[in-house]
Amino acid sequence: MMLDLLRWHGAEEVEHKAVAFDTMKHLRAGTGARCAPSCW
């Protein structure tokens, strides 16, 4: 059961990352703007 939860959570995180990246790409944000949140 715990492994299923971890797999589900991992899939959700990948999906959220993809949505955020696609949004920034749509807004034509530069590389710096896309990478800045990773620096925090």
KEKE-3310 file (N, C-alpha, C; in steps of 0.2 Angstrom, whole numbers, plus 5000, padded with zeros to 4 digits):
npx = (5004:5010:5019:5012:5006:5017:5021:5010:5011:5023:5020:5010:5018:5027:5017:5013:5025:5026:5015:5018:5030:5025:5016:5025:5032:5022:5019:5031:5042:5059:5074:5080:5069:5062:5071:5074:5065:5070:5081:5078)
npy = (4994:5006:5008:5010:5022:5030:5029:5035:5048:5052:5052:5062:5073:5074:5077:5090:5097:5097:5104:5116:5119:5120:5130:5141:5141:5143:5157:5162:5163:5167:5157:5160:5164:5152:5144:5150:5147:5135:5138:5142)
npz = (5000:5004:4994:4983:4986:4986:4972:4966:4971:4966:4952:4952:4955:4944:4935:4939:4938:4924:4920:4925:4918:4905:4906:4908:4897:4887:4891:4886:4894:4899:4900:4912:4920:4921:4927:4939:4951:4955:4962:4974)
capx = (5000:5014:5023:5007:5005:5023:5021:5005:5013:5028:5016:5007:5024:5029:5012:5013:5031:5025:5010:5021:5034:5021:5013:5030:5033:5016:5020:5037:5047:5066:5077:5081:5063:5060:5076:5074:5062:5074:5087:5076)
capy = (5000:5012:5009:5012:5029:5034:5029:5040:5054:5053:5053:5069:5078:5075:5081:5097:5100:5097:5109:5123:5121:5121:5137:5146:5140:5147:5164:5164:5165:5165:5151:5162:5164:5145:5140:5154:5144:5129:5141:5143)
capz = (5000:5004:4988:4978:4988:4983:4965:4964:4973:4961:4946:4953:4955:4937:4931:4941:4935:4917:4919:4927:4913:4899:4907:4907:4889:4884:4892:4883:4899:4897:4904:4919:4924:4922:4932:4946:4956:4957:4966:4981)
cpx = (5004:5017:5018:5006:5011:5023:5016:5007:5019:5025:5013:5013:5026:5024:5012:5019:5029:5020:5014:5026:5030:5018:5019:5032:5028:5017:5027:5042:5054:5068:5078:5075:5061:5065:5076:5071:5066:5079:5084:5077)
cpy = (5006:5013:5012:5020:5033:5034:5035:5047:5056:5055:5060:5074:5079:5078:5088:5100:5101:5103:5116:5124:5123:5128:5142:5146:5144:5155:5166:5166:5163:5159:5153:5162:5157:5142:5144:5150:5138:5132:5142:5138)
cpz = (5000:4998:4983:4980:4985:4976:4963:4966:4968:4954:4946:4952:4948:4933:4933:4938:4927:4916:4920:4921:4906:4900:4906:4900:4886:4885:4889:4888:4897:4902:4911:4923:4925:4927:4939:4952:4959:4962:4973:4985)
residu = (MET:MET:LEU:ASP:LEU:LEU:ARG:TRP:HIS:GLY:ALA:GLU:GLU:VAL:GLU:HIS:LYS:ALA:VAL:ALA:PHE:ASP:THR:MET:LYS:HIS:LEU:ARG:ALA:GLY:THR:GLY:ALA:ARG:CYS:ALA:PRO:SER:CYS:TRP)
# end
